[in-house]
Amino acid sequence: MNQYTLQKSFSKKIVFALFSVLILSSNVTAQKNKNPENFEWFDTDKSFKQRTKALVASLTLEEKISLMVDQSAPIDRLNIPEYNWWNECLHGVARNGRATVFPQAIGLAATFDEDLIFKVADAISTEARAKFNASIAIGNRGKYAGLTFWTPNINIFRDPRWGRGQETYGEDPYLTSKIGVNFVKGLQGDHPKYLKSAACAKHYAVHSGPEELRHEFDAIASKKDMAETYLPAFEALVKEAKVEGVMGAYNRVNGEGACASPYLLEKLLKDSWGFKGYIVSDCWALSDLHKFHKVTQTAEESAAAALNVGLNVNCGNVYPALDGAIKQGLTTEKQLDKVLQHQLLTRFKLGFFDPPNKNPYNTITTDVVDSEAHRSIALKAAQKSIVLLKNKNSILPLKKDLKSVYVAGPNAAREDVLLGNYYGVTSKTQTILDGIVSKVSAGTSINYKQGLLPFQKNINPIDWSTGEISRAEVGIIVMGLSGNYEGEEGEAIASESKGDRVDIRLPQNQIDYIKKIKAKNTGNPLVLVLTGGSPIAMPEIYDLVDAIVFAWYPGEEGGQAVADILFGDIVPSGKLPITFPKSVDDLPPYNDYTMKGRTYKYMTKTPQFPFGFGLSYTSFKYDNLKVSKEKASFSITNNGNVDAEEVAQVYVSSPNAGKNDPISTLVGFTRVSLKAGVTKQVSIPFSKKAFIQFDSDGKEITQKGTYTIHVGGASPNTITTTLGIDVISTPFNM
């Protein structure tokens, strides 16, 4: 008997004799001998605002405070069950058992595919509802079992050293906005009354490392950089996607604690952008206000500072001090009522206080979790995310009837390199080694040895692998990074810098291993597959291998997807959502939040690979570019003999490009499917702010003069053409 059989309706005086507690799948527990219809907040004829107001009016001060933290306590006398706000679904329902694991967020961004991102997020929220329904049926209301997901991470990946950059959608505000908006829409659904799940934009607003200093750091950003780089994605998710939640960051922003900032939370988020959802602190961030930032002196002061600017949920243990803060006159119970009433609206929107038959999402069952349909979406996302960085003499795709293939490297047979961080547990994974083996002929001699440890020198000096791989018809080395090496403060257990990467090259032992193979190589092709969530500088190894495939952390279907690319069942179409520098020496200081010298917009050093770059097994010719104020129109020709998809990108350079304005700015993109030899006419609308720049006060301006419009397969850069990517440009007068 399932929960839906038990929970048909709540007509008057219905009692389930087998239960001492009535369970509502919509997360309302009616205690024995109490009828929820006696309470006004269960009256579905009233508005959510009326019901939340009635509920708050019935609470004691102690009860109100208990509802203000992430581990919300039950209030039995009012039939209010416990609720834990903390849940994650960065690229699949995370930290809660079985779920489909999609490519890591940075890989999703590499697809440049808005429709696919929506499908991914919709699948995630479908699994989330199924798991929630099942959790309620067994009385599990704990951490990672709820429907308030603290996703997506839309911070700008301004510096490749940041270990959490893998959680973002890259370095560009426009791409981040487009991917983020579609992800939120997929998570929250389109029901006129109920949220499918509640998304949350984080970490508001200027947050991208260093991880080691995140609890005490003051991110100093100019008004221009704030308006141009750090804020647009948050504004887009609030205004376009109606994101339900926003999470404040750990750090200070221009002197103000992000979770208690009048400017960020009141003036900008609510007053200017019209945000209507709930605000949550990053976990234990409120205690940072008095312990590390020293912007307050006590827990009471920190609690009051956050409450007074409308922070609705404290993930942590500071809001219990609100009792003392009210007694000290630092805040008022009236302010608490206002903030709590607003917070409860999210729980009402999720259907937690309504009969189960009112909410269609209550009918979703667990057969959708890690289903074949969702695995199919995960595979397509992985295939479209993989970026081909090098393909000397078109060595790829490989033939499937090779006589001998030798696979080596620490990441070939490891499942964890498919996952990144913030992941669930899939029912089956296929490693990259499995994928390769599944493609070749049964008659192919294929061998595998790990060859080296992931991040340190081998203890045993005997080496059997480098000579053997050098003699194989094709050698495939699978190495790179993992979530042990880059990630969040305490998760990257192999990191010497709390998740960040001080050196953005491959670990030295991996570099040495490639050099050793090359020294013994007899001229046979060598293919390098790299996993990772951030740029890897590779000037030392670029010329040592014939092909380079960047797989990110590709999710549960990553092994098949990589093999599909290597052997030509899928033509690569992923594009880099972040610039790959040649060296850390080409970067500004890590803790400097000014954008000068950063990202494709302001970087003057020649990168290894530019933003938007990615090769194909064919070439594309762009031609006949025509521009109006509304769009760029042009033709694309597939010059090769294979059908393929191309991500066409449009960039604008202002009259002051490279001076006060960015060198170029992404203002539009689309995926184009092209049969071999076919030409298509394409039009890409400009973004709303394509011809807008920002002055030193962060105000929008439009300069008169000649703009340059660039259209092609990557951001305009001096090395784009030499890397095999076509970009055409034309002037346009404003």
HUFEN-V56350 format. One record per residue. N is the residue number from 0. D_CENTER is the distance of its C-alpha to the mean C-alpha in Angstrom with 1 decimal. Layout:
# HUFEN-V56350
((N,D_CENTER) (N,D_CENTER))
This chain:
# HUFEN-V56350
((0,37.9) (1,34.4) (2,33.0) (3,33.6) (4,37.2) (5,37.7) (6,36.0) (7,37.8) (8,38.6) (9,39.8) (10,43.3) (11,45.7) (12,46.9) (13,45.1) (14,45.0) (15,43.6) (16,46.4) (17,44.4) (18,41.9) (19,42.4) (20,39.0) (21,38.0) (22,34.3) (23,32.5) (24,29.4) (25,28.1) (26,28.0) (27,31.4) (28,34.0) (29,37.5) (30,39.8) (31,43.2) (32,45.9) (33,43.7) (34,42.9) (35,39.6) (36,41.4) (37,43.4) (38,40.5) (39,39.6) (40,35.8) (41,36.2) (42,38.1) (43,36.0) (44,38.5) (45,37.2) (46,34.1) (47,31.1) (48,32.1) (49,35.7) (50,34.6) (51,32.3) (52,35.1) (53,37.6) (54,35.5) (55,35.1) (56,38.8) (57,39.7) (58,37.8) (59,39.4) (60,37.9) (61,37.0) (62,35.2) (63,33.3) (64,32.0) (65,31.1) (66,28.7) (67,26.9) (68,25.0) (69,22.1) (70,24.7) (71,26.8) (72,30.3) (73,32.4) (74,35.3) (75,37.7) (76,40.5) (77,38.3) (78,36.6) (79,33.1) (80,31.2) (81,28.8) (82,25.1) (83,22.2) (84,19.3) (85,16.9) (86,14.5) (87,11.0) (88,9.2) (89,5.6) (90,7.0) (91,10.5) (92,12.7) (93,12.7) (94,15.8) (95,18.2) (96,19.9) (97,19.8) (98,16.9) (99,15.5) (100,13.0) (101,10.9) (102,9.6) (103,6.9) (104,3.5) (105,6.1) (106,8.6) (107,7.5) (108,7.8) (109,11.0) (110,12.5) (111,13.1) (112,13.9) (113,13.4) (114,15.6) (115,14.0) (116,10.6) (117,12.8) (118,14.6) (119,11.8) (120,10.9) (121,14.7) (122,15.3) (123,13.0) (124,14.9) (125,18.1) (126,17.8) (127,16.9) (128,20.1) (129,22.1) (130,21.3) (131,22.0) (132,25.3) (133,26.2) (134,25.4) (135,27.7) (136,30.4) (137,30.8) (138,30.4) (139,27.1) (140,25.6) (141,24.0) (142,20.7) (143,17.8) (144,20.2) (145,19.5) (146,17.7) (147,16.0) (148,12.4) (149,10.7) (150,7.4) (151,5.3) (152,5.0) (153,6.7) (154,9.0) (155,10.6) (156,10.7) (157,14.5) (158,15.8) (159,15.2) (160,16.8) (161,13.9) (162,13.0) (163,9.7) (164,8.6) (165,7.2) (166,4.3) (167,4.1) (168,5.4) (169,8.7) (170,11.9) (171,13.1) (172,13.1) (173,14.3) (174,11.8) (175,8.9) (176,11.3) (177,12.1) (178,8.8) (179,7.9) (180,11.5) (181,11.7) (182,8.9) (183,10.9) (184,14.1) (185,13.5) (186,12.9) (187,15.8) (188,18.3) (189,21.3) (190,24.0) (191,26.4) (192,26.7) (193,24.2) (194,20.4) (195,19.1) (196,16.6) (197,15.5) (198,11.9) (199,11.4) (200,10.1) (201,9.9) (202,11.4) (203,14.2) (204,15.2) (205,15.8) (206,14.0) (207,13.2) (208,15.8) (209,18.3) (210,17.2) (211,20.9) (212,21.8) (213,19.0) (214,21.6) (215,24.2) (216,22.8) (217,23.6) (218,21.3) (219,23.9) (220,22.7) (221,25.1) (222,25.3) (223,24.7) (224,21.5) (225,20.3) (226,21.2) (227,20.2) (228,16.9) (229,15.5) (230,16.2) (231,15.9) (232,12.3) (233,13.3) (234,16.6) (235,15.3) (236,13.3) (237,16.5) (238,19.0) (239,17.7) (240,15.5) (241,17.5) (242,14.7) (243,16.6) (244,15.3) (245,14.5) (246,14.2) (247,16.4) (248,15.8) (249,18.2) (250,19.7) (251,22.3) (252,21.8) (253,25.1) (254,27.1) (255,25.7) (256,23.8) (257,20.5) (258,21.1) (259,24.6) (260,24.5) (261,26.9) (262,25.6) (263,21.9) (264,22.3) (265,25.6) (266,26.5) (267,23.3) (268,21.0) (269,23.9) (270,26.8) (271,25.4) (272,22.4) (273,23.9) (274,21.2) (275,22.6) (276,20.2) (277,20.1) (278,19.0) (279,18.2) (280,18.6) (281,16.3) (282,18.3) (283,21.7) (284,20.9) (285,24.1) (286,26.2) (287,25.0) (288,26.7) (289,30.1) (290,29.6) (291,28.0) (292,27.5) (293,31.0) (294,30.5) (295,32.1) (296,34.7) (297,34.4) (298,32.1) (299,34.0) (300,33.3) (301,29.6) (302,29.5) (303,31.6) (304,29.7) (305,26.5) (306,28.4) (307,30.3) (308,27.3) (309,26.0) (310,23.4) (311,23.5) (312,22.2) (313,22.6) (314,20.5) (315,23.3) (316,27.1) (317,28.2) (318,28.8) (319,31.7) (320,33.4) (321,33.5) (322,37.0) (323,38.3) (324,36.6) (325,38.3) (326,41.6) (327,41.3) (328,40.8) (329,37.4) (330,36.0) (331,37.4) (332,37.2) (333,37.1) (334,33.8) (335,32.5) (336,33.7) (337,31.9) (338,28.5) (339,28.8) (340,30.0) (341,26.9) (342,24.7) (343,26.6) (344,25.9) (345,22.4) (346,24.1) (347,26.7) (348,24.2) (349,22.8) (350,26.4) (351,27.2) (352,30.7) (353,31.8) (354,33.8) (355,31.7) (356,33.4) (357,32.1) (358,28.4) (359,27.7) (360,24.5) (361,26.9) (362,28.3) (363,25.2) (364,26.3) (365,24.7) (366,25.8) (367,22.5) (368,20.5) (369,19.7) (370,22.1) (371,23.1) (372,21.7) (373,18.2) (374,18.7) (375,19.8) (376,16.6) (377,14.8) (378,17.4) (379,17.2) (380,13.5) (381,14.3) (382,17.4) (383,15.9) (384,13.2) (385,16.0) (386,17.5) (387,21.2) (388,22.1) (389,25.9) (390,28.5) (391,31.9) (392,34.7) (393,32.4) (394,32.6) (395,29.7) (396,29.8) (397,31.9) (398,34.8) (399,34.7) (400,38.3) (401,38.0) (402,40.8) (403,38.8) (404,35.1) (405,34.2) (406,30.7) (407,30.0) (408,27.3) (409,25.7) (410,22.5) (411,24.4) (412,25.2) (413,22.5) (414,20.1) (415,17.8) (416,16.7) (417,15.2) (418,12.9) (419,11.1) (420,10.5) (421,10.0) (422,11.7) (423,14.7) (424,18.0) (425,18.8) (426,22.5) (427,22.7) (428,21.0) (429,22.5) (430,22.4) (431,22.7) (432,26.4) (433,26.8) (434,25.4) (435,27.8) (436,30.8) (437,30.3) (438,30.7) (439,33.8) (440,37.4) (441,39.0) (442,41.4) (443,39.0) (444,39.6) (445,36.1) (446,35.7) (447,33.0) (448,33.2) (449,30.4) (450,32.5) (451,30.7) (452,28.8) (453,25.1) (454,25.4) (455,29.2) (456,32.5) (457,34.3) (458,36.9) (459,39.2) (460,40.5) (461,41.5) (462,39.4) (463,39.9) (464,36.8) (465,36.9) (466,40.3) (467,39.5) (468,36.3) (469,38.3) (470,40.9) (471,38.7) (472,38.7) (473,34.9) (474,32.9) (475,29.2) (476,27.5) (477,24.1) (478,22.8) (479,20.1) (480,17.7) (481,16.3) (482,14.6) (483,18.2) (484,18.3) (485,15.0) (486,12.8) (487,13.5) (488,17.0) (489,18.8) (490,16.9) (491,17.5) (492,21.2) (493,22.3) (494,21.2) (495,24.0) (496,22.0) (497,19.9) (498,16.8) (499,17.1) (500,18.9) (501,22.1) (502,23.1) (503,20.6) (504,22.9) (505,23.1) (506,24.9) (507,28.6) (508,29.8) (509,27.6) (510,29.0) (511,32.5) (512,32.1) (513,31.3) (514,34.3) (515,36.5) (516,35.8) (517,36.4) (518,39.7) (519,40.9) (520,39.6) (521,42.3) (522,40.5) (523,38.4) (524,34.9) (525,32.1) (526,28.5) (527,25.6) (528,22.3) (529,19.6) (530,16.6) (531,14.1) (532,10.8) (533,12.6) (534,15.7) (535,18.9) (536,22.1) (537,24.7) (538,27.9) (539,30.0) (540,29.0) (541,28.2) (542,31.9) (543,32.5) (544,30.6) (545,31.1) (546,27.6) (547,24.0) (548,21.2) (549,17.6) (550,15.8) (551,12.6) (552,12.0) (553,12.9) (554,13.1) (555,16.5) (556,17.9) (557,17.1) (558,20.8) (559,22.2) (560,19.8) (561,20.7) (562,24.3) (563,24.2) (564,23.3) (565,25.9) (566,28.7) (567,28.1) (568,27.4) (569,24.3) (570,24.4) (571,21.4) (572,19.5) (573,16.1) (574,15.8) (575,14.5) (576,11.8) (577,13.3) (578,17.0) (579,18.6) (580,21.5) (581,24.7) (582,25.0) (583,23.8) (584,27.1) (585,25.8) (586,23.3) (587,24.3) (588,24.5) (589,21.2) (590,22.0) (591,23.0) (592,20.7) (593,22.8) (594,21.3) (595,24.5) (596,24.2) (597,20.4) (598,18.1) (599,19.9) (600,21.1) (601,23.3) (602,23.6) (603,27.3) (604,27.3) (605,27.1) (606,23.9) (607,23.9) (608,21.5) (609,20.6) (610,17.4) (611,17.3) (612,19.6) (613,20.1) (614,23.4) (615,24.8) (616,27.9) (617,29.6) (618,29.9) (619,29.4) (620,31.8) (621,31.0) (622,34.1) (623,35.8) (624,33.3) (625,34.4) (626,32.8) (627,33.4) (628,31.9) (629,29.7) (630,28.5) (631,28.9) (632,30.8) (633,31.5) (634,32.2) (635,30.4) (636,32.5) (637,31.5) (638,34.0) (639,33.6) (640,34.9) (641,31.7) (642,29.7) (643,26.2) (644,23.3) (645,22.6) (646,19.8) (647,22.2) (648,21.0) (649,23.0) (650,23.3) (651,25.7) (652,27.7) (653,29.8) (654,33.4) (655,32.3) (656,29.6) (657,29.3) (658,31.3) (659,29.9) (660,27.3) (661,24.5) (662,26.0) (663,24.0) (664,21.2) (665,19.2) (666,20.5) (667,20.0) (668,19.1) (669,19.8) (670,20.1) (671,23.8) (672,25.5) (673,28.8) (674,31.7) (675,33.5) (676,35.8) (677,34.7) (678,34.1) (679,32.1) (680,32.2) (681,28.8) (682,28.1) (683,24.9) (684,25.1) (685,24.2) (686,21.7) (687,23.6) (688,23.6) (689,24.3) (690,27.6) (691,26.8) (692,26.7) (693,26.7) (694,29.6) (695,29.9) (696,29.8) (697,26.5) (698,28.5) (699,28.0) (700,30.7) (701,31.6) (702,33.8) (703,36.7) (704,37.2) (705,36.0) (706,32.3) (707,31.2) (708,29.1) (709,27.4) (710,26.4) (711,25.4) (712,23.0) (713,21.4) (714,21.7) (715,25.4) (716,26.4) (717,29.7) (718,28.5) (719,26.8) (720,30.1) (721,31.2) (722,28.0) (723,29.0) (724,26.9) (725,28.8) (726,28.2) (727,30.9) (728,31.6) (729,33.9) (730,35.1) (731,34.8) (732,36.9) (733,35.9))
